[in-house]
Amino acid sequence: MALLTSRTTRKREHEYQACDDEDCPRFPCRVYREGFANGRAVGYAEGYGAGYADGYGDGYQEGFSAGVSSAG
């Protein structure tokens, strides 16, 4: 009987990492969703800024070099 109880309990577990219900009232689900969204937004903004700066610097230098070579 204990085996049946543990299987039933496992099926009823609600893991906040896997919850895809946007209106889930459970606190862990809401907090995880909010933290994930905030982390993703901040990470995207930081990555975009760093990537843009690196790409702009590389592209500017290559364009400048190509312009000097063709002008001479």
C-alpha positions in Angstrom: 0.0 0.0 0.0 2.9 2.4 0.7 4.1 2.0 -2.9 0.7 3.1 -4.2 0.7 6.1 -2.0 4.2 7.3 -3.1 3.2 7.0 -6.8 0.0 8.9 -6.2 1.9 11.6 -4.3 4.5 11.9 -7.1 1.8 12.4 -9.7 0.2 15.2 -7.7 3.5 17.1 -7.1 3.4 20.6 -8.6 6.9 21.7 -9.5 7.3 25.4 -9.8 10.0 25.1 -12.5 7.6 23.2 -14.8 4.5 25.2 -14.1 3.2 26.7 -17.3 -0.1 28.2 -15.9 0.3 31.9 -16.1 -2.5 32.4 -13.5 -1.2 29.8 -11.1 -1.9 31.1 -7.6 0.9 29.2 -5.9 3.5 31.6 -4.4 6.6 29.5 -5.6 5.2 29.5 -9.1 4.6 33.2 -9.2 8.0 34.1 -7.7 9.9 31.7 -10.1 8.1 33.1 -13.1 8.8 36.7 -12.1 12.5 36.0 -11.3 12.9 34.1 -14.6 11.4 36.9 -16.6 13.4 39.6 -14.8 16.6 37.6 -15.2 16.0 37.0 -18.8 15.3 40.7 -19.5 18.4 41.9 -17.6 20.6 39.3 -19.3 19.3 40.1 -22.7 19.9 43.8 -22.2 23.4 43.3 -20.8 24.3 40.8 -23.6 22.9 43.1 -26.3 24.8 46.1 -25.0 28.1 44.1 -24.8 27.6 42.5 -28.2 26.7 45.7 -29.9 29.7 47.5 -28.4 32.0 44.7 -29.6 30.5 44.4 -33.0 30.4 48.2 -33.6 34.1 48.5 -32.6 35.1 45.6 -34.9 32.9 46.8 -37.8 34.0 50.4 -37.5 37.7 49.4 -37.6 37.2 47.1 -40.6 35.2 49.8 -42.4 37.8 52.4 -41.6 40.6 50.1 -42.8 38.7 49.3 -46.1 38.0 53.0 -46.7 41.7 54.0 -46.2 42.9 51.2 -48.5 40.5 52.1 -51.3 41.1 55.9 -51.0 44.8 55.5 -51.4 
